[in-house]
């Protein structure tokens, strides 16, 4: 598995976790407080940090989604 595919997999997992977190907070929880919303936002940031670090180390780009070039 090359680094490009690994980057995409990490991105998809991170985005999936964020979507699930907000879905559970908004639609499944009967009454959400501001503290819970802030907690979900902070956890979402924690989900996104590994992909940013990985993409910067491997591709020298700070982005969530690496574009595939023709020469790869």
C-alpha positions in Angstrom: 0.0 0.0 0.0 1.5 3.3 -1.0 1.4 6.5 1.1 -1.2 8.1 -1.1 -3.7 5.3 -0.4 -2.9 5.3 3.3 -3.5 9.1 3.4 -6.9 8.7 1.8 -7.9 5.9 4.2 -6.8 8.0 7.2 -8.8 11.0 5.9 -11.9 8.9 5.3 -11.8 7.4 8.8 -11.3 10.9 10.3 -14.2 12.4 8.4 -16.4 9.4 9.2 -15.7 9.8 12.9 -16.5 13.5 12.8 -19.8 12.9 11.0 -20.8 10.1 13.5 -19.9 12.3 16.4 -22.1 15.2 15.3 -24.9 12.9 14.2 -25.0 11.3 17.7 -24.9 14.7 19.4 -27.6 16.3 17.3 -30.0 13.5 16.4 -29.6 10.8 19.1 -29.1 12.9 22.2 -32.4 14.4 23.4 -30.8 17.5 24.9 -27.3 18.6 24.1 -25.6 21.3 26.1 -23.0 23.8 24.9 -20.3 21.9 26.9 -21.1 18.8 24.9 -21.0 20.7 21.6 -17.6 22.2 22.5 -16.4 18.7 23.5 -17.4 17.3 20.1 -15.7 20.1 18.3 -12.5 19.6 20.3 -12.6 15.9 19.6 -13.1 16.6 15.9 -10.0 18.7 15.9 -8.1 15.8 17.5 -9.4 13.5 14.8 -8.1 15.9 12.1 -4.6 16.5 13.5 -3.1 13.1 12.6 -4.0 13.4 8.9 -2.5 16.9 8.8 0.7 15.7 10.3 0.9 12.6 8.1 0.3 14.6 4.9 2.8 17.2 5.9 5.5 14.6 6.7 4.9 12.4 3.7 3.8 15.0 1.0 4.9 18.3 2.3 1.4 19.6 2.1 -0.9 20.7 4.9 -4.2 19.4 3.6 -6.9 16.9 4.4 -7.2 15.4 1.0 -4.1 14.8 -1.2 -4.7 15.1 -4.9 -3.3 12.3 -7.0 -1.0 13.5 -9.8 -0.5 11.7 -13.0 3.2 10.8 -12.4 2.3 8.8 -9.2 
